[in-house]
Amino acid sequence: MSYKNFRVETDSDGIALVTWDIPGRSMNVLDETSTNELDAIVKATTADAAVKGVVITSAKEAFCAGADLSMLEGMNQAYAKLFKEQGETAANQMLFDQSRRFSQVLRSIETSGKPWAAAINGLALGGGFEITLCCHYRVAAENPKTRLGLPEVKVGLFPGAGGTQRVPRLVPPQDAMTILLKGDPVTVEKAKALNLIHAIVPAADLIKAAKDWIKGGGKAVAPWDEKGFMLPGGPVFSKAGMMMFPAGNAIYRRETYDNYPAARAIMSCVYEGLQLPIDAALRVESRYFTSVLRSKEAAAMIRSLFLSMQELNKGARRPKNVPPTKVKKIAVIGAGFMGASVGYVSARAGLDVVLIDRDQESADKGKAHAQKVIEEQIKKGRAKPGDAEALLARITATADYAALRDVDLVIEAVFEDRKVKAETFAKAQEYLKPDVIFASNTSTLPITSLAESFKDQGKFVGIHFFSPVEKMMLVEIILGKNTGDVALATALDYVRQIGKTPIVVNDSRGFFANRCVGRYVAEGNEMFLEGVPPAMIENCAKMAGMPVGPLSLSDEVALDLGLKIMKATEADLGPNAINPDQKKLMVEMVEKQGRLGRKNSKGFYDYPEKGKGQKSLWPGLSALQPKQLDPDTLDVEELKQRFLVVQAVEAARTVEDHVITDPREADVGSILGFGFAPFTGGTLSYIDFMGTKKFVELCHKLEAKYGSRFTPPKLLEEMAAKGETFYGRFAPKKAAA
């Protein structure tokens, strides 16, 4: 029998080699066709007496990248349709049967009576890794790039084809919970140490090693199907189990604030499943998986953190009329922390980089930053010693603007001051070749007004990086009124080259990300001035799903920078553009108390010397509050809502102002750029999943109590009246090929 996604070849020893190779795709993914064909292969090889064993491998560079999540989105759509036509019971049964199917196929491998060996030639994630776990033997090829793991929790799901049951039956419970709840893939060496795989061999010997195991009498029985099987950490109700599970619950609460149904389900699956025989445990897992798949959190996270991010990374907003561009050499003007970091990530991606600053010493400091970062990576085992030499050879530090003559792209990263930037543009333009694209890394100043200092405004664009550049995955590309298609395409191609995720926004003060996160920080300040205890402000923000509290974020950004932006906004737009009480607070902190934030170890927090303890809220804060409220009288849910609503309202305003034209960019940008509660799917998904009408009602309630910052824009009122959603009204365009 022939298959579309697999090849099956049986050798003279009776060993069937099953090679996974989906046509037309660079990676294998687990889709409906692959599941059906794998099921047919298991049945055929089990029934064929001539087959003594099976080896499964991949013809691609990777084994499998995981499940095709668009298939799961399709299952949810089918669920909604059946729910409407036949009711909840029928819809639930259909979803349970469909989501359980792959789990049953994998169990049939395990119980086939024929030994199966997984020959893992490269990356194996999610459902792909679950296939290997149901094989009786797992051998991996030596490859420093290979990662194995179950990252489903990162998109609001969990391993639903046996992952929550097989991993804790192979690995001690604490390690198993870390693998499942964090979702971070591991190297083949770590996987072997954890007992997730049995052997590592040179790539050339991979298939032979798998076949040799079968020929050597490999047993076709999983450990948990053997009589007398003992769990690696002992029974759940043992001394070790009782030390693990209650503490695990506490850690789960601390890390998630119970915002993630998938993480909660993992805890339940492992706890309940380890008390049952494997088949009953797999049924329990499937029931939890069905429940989580129906959650709005899973729907939101799959859409934003997988489907939308994938589409944006593939160039959904790239102008189709511009041929592909490849940036080979860039210049970064301004070798301070931000510019040096941009230079580093560009050199890491293989680009030649010229770092320019006012003098050679400053430029050299920028290059030294790159050296420091790569050396830290080597210490952590994330880079090889030779990588440092190669990377630093690609970076040229200089004070001579003549070095701009042969670059393809210039990124200006000088001080956030119009005059300084204009002087930089004037100096650079003398040396630029005619077709070079010029980008400003400004974080707040409108691109259109900055472009007025540049000769050819069509070649001027904003490329806004987020700090720390080495870690932050988002890059905001800002279109000025006169930015041309070639400038946009070049910026998008460059961002793709350096492995970041781009969003494209139209020009405005603060663009998208800083407008929204500015509201978050300001809301923290408002609460502080109202008399909410500082610790409560920080904790409620984290309970709402934000990665750090607003006071902590202010310190990280730097309080003096916040004050400068406030003053610049006031100078440009007048006194009504800022909150005078918040300005007064910042003047007190920065100019009178000398508290600039983390950079001088004094801000809302006190910072100890490195390695000497944790930061703590400055005891002097209460003296700066006009009054102190009793925490027992405050509504925690309302405080949490204020943090999310104030950002979501601002995101809706950016749509009304045509800064955001595609809801995917608001959602992906808000999660990657400033950590907006990932379980919501992002700022606009937060509104859509709550329901526009309900959200507007909540806005009016908060507006009546706290003021106009919660006033919903006319667009939102109109959408609420019509029952519209952002993804319905502003349906995203299909990704470019």
RAMOFEN-V126487 format. One line per field, one symbol per residue. phi: phi as a letter, one per 40 degrees, with the letter a starting at -180 (. if undefined). psi: psi as a letter, one per 30 degrees, with the letter a starting at -180 (. if undefined). burial: b if it has 16 or more other C-alpha atoms within 10 Angstrom, else e. Layout:
phi = ???
psi = ???
burial = ???
This chain:
phi = .bbcbbbbbbcccgbccbbcaccgbcbcbcbcccccccdcccccccccccccabbbabcccbcachccccccccccccccccdccbgcccccccccccccdcccccccccbcgbcbbcbccadbbfdcccccccccabbbccacccbbibcddcbgbacbbhdcbcdccbbddcccccdcccgccbccccccccgcbcabbddcbdccccccccccgdccbcdccccgdbcdbgddcbdccccccccccccdcccbfgcbdccccddcdccccccbcdcccccddcccccccccccccdccccccbcccccccchdbccccbcdbbcbbbbbchbcdccccccccccccgccbbbbacacccccccccccccccccccccgcacdcccccccccbbbabcccccdbccabbcbcdcadccccccdccccdbccdcccbbbccbbcdcdcccccbcbccbbacbccbccdcbcccbcbbcccbccccccccccccccccgbbcbbbccacgfbcccccccccccccccdcchcddccdccccccchccbcccccdccchcccdcccdccccccbgcccbcccccccccccccccgbbhdcbgaacbcbccdgbhbcadcdccccccdabccdccccccccccdcccccccccccccccgcbbbddcccccccccbgdddccghcccdcdcchdccccccdccccccbhccccccddcccccccgcbccccbdcccccc
psi = klleflkjkkaffgkkjjjkikkgkfkkljaeeeeeeeeeeeeeeefjffjflkkkakflelekfaljffeeeeeeeeeeeeeeefleeeeeeeeeeeffeeeeeeefeegffkkkkkjjfakjlbeeeeeefflfkjkkkkjffkkkaigeffggaljghfefeeeffekkeeeeeeeefegkllleeeeeefgflelklkefgeeeeeeeeefggkkhkleffkkgkkkfgllehleeeffeeeeeeeeeeeefghfjeeeeeeeeeeeeefglleeeeeeeeeeeeeeeffkfeeeeeeeefdeeeeeeffhegkkffklkljkeklkjjjgaeeeeeeeefeeegglkkkjklfleeeeeeeeeeeeeeeeeeeefgfllefeeeeefffkkklgjffffeglfkkjkhakikeeeeeeeeeeefefklegkkkkkgkffkkeeeeffgkejffgklkjjlkkkefekfkkjkkklfgkleeeeeeeeeeeeegglkkkkllklkfbeefeefeeeeeeeeeeeffgkkeeeeeeeeeefgkelleeeeeeeekeeeeeeeeeeeeeeflfffljeeeeeeeeeeeeefgjfaefggjbflkkllkghalllkkffefffkelkljfffkjeeeeeeeeeeeeeeeeeefeeggekfjfeeeeeeeeeeggkjefffleeeeeefekeeeeeeeeeeeeeefaffgkkleeeeeeeefhllefeehkklkkk.
burial = eebebbbbebeeebbbbbbbbbeeeebbbbbeebbebbbebbeebbeeeebbbbbbbbbbebbbbbbbbeebbebbeebbebbeeeeeeebbebbbeebbbbbbbbbbbbbbebbbbbbbbbbbbbbbbbbbbbbbbbbbbbbeebbbbbbbbbbbbbbbbbbbbbbbbbbbbeebbebbbebbbbbbbebbebebbebbbebeebbebbbebbeeebbbbbbeeeeeeebebeebeeeebeebbeebeeebeeebeebbbbbbbbbbbbbbbbeeebeebbbbbbbbbbbbbbbbbbbbbbbbbbbbbebbbbbbbbbeeeeeeebbbbbbbbbbbbbbbbbbbbbbebbbbbbbbeeeebbbbbbebbbeebbebeeeeeeeeeebeebbebbbbbbebebbbebbbbbbbbebeeeebbebbeebbeebeeebbbbbbbbbbbbbebbebbebbbbbbbbbbbbebbeebbbbbbbbebbbbbbbbbbbbbbbbbbbbbbbbbbbebbbbbbbbbbbbbbbbbbbbebbbbebbbbbbbbbbbbbbbbbbbbeebbbbbbebbbbbbeeeeeeeeeeebeebbbebbeeeebbbbeebbbbbbbeeeeeeeeebeeeebeebeeeeeeeeeebeebbbbbbbbbbbbbbbbbeeebbbbbbbbbbbbbbbbbbbbbbbbbbbbbbbeebbebbebbbebeeeeeebbbbbeebbebbeeebbbeeeeebeeeee
